[in-house]
Amino acid sequence: MLRLFFLGVALILGIGATFALWDRFGPRPAPPLPVDVSQQIDHILIEKSARRLTASRKGKPVMSLQIALGFAPKGDKSQEGDGKTP
C-alpha cells in the first residue's frame, strides 16, 4: 500500500515537472511580423474622461481601446505617484 502511495506521488511530481519544463523550454509562438512604415500609427489620443485611447493614422482612427486610469485620474499629471496616468 505504501509503495502504491509513493508511486502515485512520483507520478504526480513527474507530470508536474513535465508541464513546468514544457512551459519553460517548449516552443514559443512566432514573433509578429514587422509593420510597414506606411502602416504605423502617427497619433495617439487619450481621453481620460471617456477612459479611451484612440490611435490614428493620417487622421483616421485605426484602433480604439478602453483604458484603466490611476487612483486619482482627474487633472493633469504633476508629479510621480499622483495616480493621474493611464
N, C-alpha and C positions, 0 to 999 in steps of 0.2 A: 504494500500500500504506500509506504514511504517512497519507494522507488518510482511509483507512478506519479506521485506528487512532484518529485524533483524533475521527472521527465516533462510534466506539464509546465512547470516553471521555466525550464530550459527552452521549451518550445515557444513560450510567450516571449521570453527575452530574445530569442533568436529572430522571431518575427519583428519585434520592435527594433532590433539592431538593423535588420534588413531595410525597413522603412526609413530609418534615420540615415543610413548610408545612401539609399536611393535619393532621398531628398537633398543630401549634401553633394553627391557626386554624379547623380543621374543627368540625363540630357536636359539642356536648357532650351527654352524657346529661342527661335532666331530673333536677332535684334531687328527693330523696324528699319525699313529701307530709308535712306536719306531723302529728304524732301527737296524737290527742285526749288531754286531760288525764286522763281515766279509764283510759287505756291505758299510762300512764307507769310505769316501774319505780320502786318505792318502797324497795327494799332490795337491796344488793349484798353478797354473802358471798364472801370469798376464802379458800379452803382451801389453804394453802401446801403442806402435806404431800401432798395429793392432786393438787396443781397444777391446781386447778379454780376457776373463777369462776362463781357462780350468781346470777342476777338474779331477783328475785321481785316479785310484785305482790299485795298483800293476803294475804301469807303463802303464796302458791302459786308455785312456781318456774315461770318462763316461758322461761328460757334458761339453758343451762349450757355453758361453753366451757372447753377446755383452755388453760392459760396457760404462758408461759415465765417462769422466775424468773431473778434475778440470779446472779452467780457464786458467792455465798455466802448461800443463801436461809434457812438455819436461824437462828431467833431473831428478835427484834423489831428494827425499824429504829431506829438510834441516831444516825446522822449521814449527811450527804450522801456518796455514793460508797462506802457499805459493802456494796453488792450485795444488799441484802435486799428490794428492792421488785419486785413483779411487772411 
